[in-house]
Amino acid sequence: MNRVCEILGIEKPVVQGSMTWITSAELAAAVSNAGGMGILGFNAGQTEMTPDPIETAERMRAEIKKTRALTDKPFAVTYMMPMPGDVFGEPLLNVILEEGMKNIFVLGFGFDPAYEAGVIRGLKEKGLTVLYRAIDANVIGSKMIEEAGADIIVATGADEGGGVSGSNTVMGTFSVVPMIADAVNIPVMAAGGIVDKRTAKAAKALGAEGVYCGTVFIASKECRAAQACKDQIVNSKASDLLQFKDGGNIWRSLPTAAAKRAFDAHINGEGGEAVAKYMNEHGGLCAGQLFGDLENGVNCTSTAIDGIKAVRSCKEIVDDLTEGVEW
Ligand SMILES: Cc1cc2nc3c(=O)[nH]c(=O)nc-3n(C[C@H](O)[C@H](O)[C@H](O)COP(=O)(O)O)c2cc1C
C-alpha cells in the first residue's frame, strides 16, 4: 500500500496500460481483481470502429457496465486529450460521469501543457481522479499538469510498446522516470519495458511509486489479443523488432509482412506517409494483434519482450510485478 494505491483505491500499484483494440472488460476486470487497476482503452471490446461519436461513447458505456459485472474493484476509462475540433471527447466524458466512474486515464501529448492543464482542471472540477500520461513526457509540462491538480503522472520511456514519441529527444525509461520523479511531488508511475519483478524493482529505484504496463498484459490469458499475436511475443526477441517512423510516431513491430514493407519504406526514405500506409493499409494493429493476421497486420511491442517467457494469467503477472518490491 502506497500513495498510488491510496489515490486509486487499489491494493498493488500496478496499472494495465491503455492499448487500442486489445483491452476489454475481461482484461481490465482481471487486472483489477488481481489487486492492480485495469484500463479500458480505445475500441475496448470492439472489432470495428464507428465514425459516430455518440455510438463510440455508448459502446464504452456498455463496456463499463460489462466490467462492473466482472469486478467490484476500481478501473479506469481512457480519455484522449481533446484537441480543437474534436467531437469524440464530450460524449465520452458524459458517459464517464453518468456511469459514476471515479478514475480517469488521460492521454495527453505534452507539447501544449498550458492547454492540457486547463483540460485537467476541468476534469478535477468534475471530481475525477486523474492519471495523466503524456506521449512526450517533459519536465515543464509535468509541473503544469501537477499544478492543474492531476493525481498521478505516468512517465513513459522509449522502451514502450505501441507508438513511441517521435520528438527529437527520444528518452529511455531510465532517463524519463527519474527526470519526472524529481520534478513533481505527486506520485509518478513508470512505463516502458516493465515486464517482471526485476524491471519493477528498477522502476522503484528510479523513483516510481508504481508500474504502468502494456506489452506484458498482451501476453496474458485474459487479453483478447489473438493467440498468434501472443505466441509471437513469447517466441521473439527484441532484436527481431523492426523500427520505422510514420509522420508523428516511431513504431516497432515484430516482423510481419506489413511491418517489413513499412520498415523498407522507412529505410529507403519514402517518408512518413508511405510508412503509415504500409503499416495500416490492411488493418494495422487491429489486424495483427486482435485478429492475429501476421501477414497483413503489425504486432507492436516493447523492447523488453525477452523477459516475457510465457502467457500468464493477469494475477500471475501482477503478483510477479510486486513480488519482493517494497512499494
Ligand atoms: C499494442 C499497444 C497499443 C497501445 N495503444 C495505446 C493507446 O491506444 N493509448 C495509449 O494511451 N497508450 C497506448 N499504448 C501504450 C501503453 O498504454 C503503455 O504506455 C505502454 O505499453 C507501456 O510500455 P510497455 O509496452 O513496455 O509495457 C499502447 C501500447 C501497446 C503495446
The ligand as an SDF file (V2000), in Angstrom:
LIG
                    3D

 31 33  0  0  0  0  0  0  0  0999 V2000
   -0.1110   -2.5280  -28.8180 C   0  0  0  0  0  0  0  0  0  0  0  0
   -0.1300   -1.2990  -27.9880 C   0  0  0  0  0  0  0  0  0  0  0  0
   -1.0990   -0.3320  -28.2010 C   0  0  0  0  0  0  0  0  0  0  0  0
   -1.1170    0.8160  -27.4160 C   0  0  0  0  0  0  0  0  0  0  0  0
   -2.1180    1.7210  -27.5940 N   0  0  0  0  0  0  0  0  0  0  0  0
   -2.2150    2.7890  -26.7620 C   0  0  0  0  0  0  0  0  0  0  0  0
   -3.3310    3.6670  -26.8330 C   0  0  0  0  0  0  0  0  0  0  0  0
   -4.2290    3.4950  -27.6620 O   0  0  0  0  0  0  0  0  0  0  0  0
   -3.3900    4.7070  -25.9590 N   0  0  0  0  0  0  0  0  0  0  0  0
   -2.4170    4.9170  -25.0050 C   0  0  0  0  0  0  0  0  0  0  0  0
   -2.5330    5.8350  -24.2090 O   0  0  0  0  0  0  0  0  0  0  0  0
   -1.3320    4.0970  -24.9460 N   0  0  0  0  0  0  0  0  0  0  0  0
   -1.2370    3.0420  -25.7730 C   0  0  0  0  0  0  0  0  0  0  0  0
   -0.1850    2.1690  -25.6360 N   0  0  0  0  0  0  0  0  0  0  0  0
    0.8690    2.4410  -24.6210 C   0  0  0  0  0  0  0  0  0  0  0  0
    0.5720    1.7140  -23.3110 C   0  0  0  0  0  0  0  0  0  0  0  0
   -0.5370    2.2580  -22.6720 O   0  0  0  0  0  0  0  0  0  0  0  0
    1.7590    1.7920  -22.3500 C   0  0  0  0  0  0  0  0  0  0  0  0
    2.0890    3.1190  -22.0980 O   0  0  0  0  0  0  0  0  0  0  0  0
    2.9800    1.0540  -22.8720 C   0  0  0  0  0  0  0  0  0  0  0  0
    2.5860   -0.1680  -23.4250 O   0  0  0  0  0  0  0  0  0  0  0  0
    3.9820    0.8290  -21.7700 C   0  0  0  0  0  0  0  0  0  0  0  0
    5.1350    0.1870  -22.2450 O   0  0  0  0  0  0  0  0  0  0  0  0
    5.3210   -1.4180  -22.3190 P   0  0  0  0  0  0  0  0  0  0  0  0
    4.5900   -1.8450  -23.5320 O   0  0  0  0  0  0  0  0  0  0  0  0
    6.7830   -1.5690  -22.4190 O   0  0  0  0  0  0  0  0  0  0  0  0
    4.7480   -2.0020  -21.0670 O   0  0  0  0  0  0  0  0  0  0  0  0
   -0.1360    1.0090  -26.4190 C   0  0  0  0  0  0  0  0  0  0  0  0
    0.8320    0.0250  -26.2060 C   0  0  0  0  0  0  0  0  0  0  0  0
    0.8400   -1.1260  -26.9690 C   0  0  0  0  0  0  0  0  0  0  0  0
    1.8710   -2.1770  -26.6920 C   0  0  0  0  0  0  0  0  0  0  0  0
  1  2  1  0
  2  3  1  0
  2 30  2  0
  3  4  2  0
  4  5  1  0
  4 28  1  0
  5  6  2  0
  6  7  1  0
  6 13  1  0
  7  8  2  0
  7  9  1  0
  9 10  1  0
 10 11  2  0
 10 12  1  0
 12 13  2  0
 13 14  1  0
 14 15  1  0
 14 28  1  0
 15 16  1  0
 16 17  1  0
 16 18  1  0
 18 19  1  0
 18 20  1  0
 20 21  1  0
 20 22  1  0
 22 23  1  0
 23 24  1  0
 24 25  2  0
 24 26  1  0
 24 27  1  0
 28 29  2  0
 29 30  1  0
 30 31  1  0
M  END
$$$$
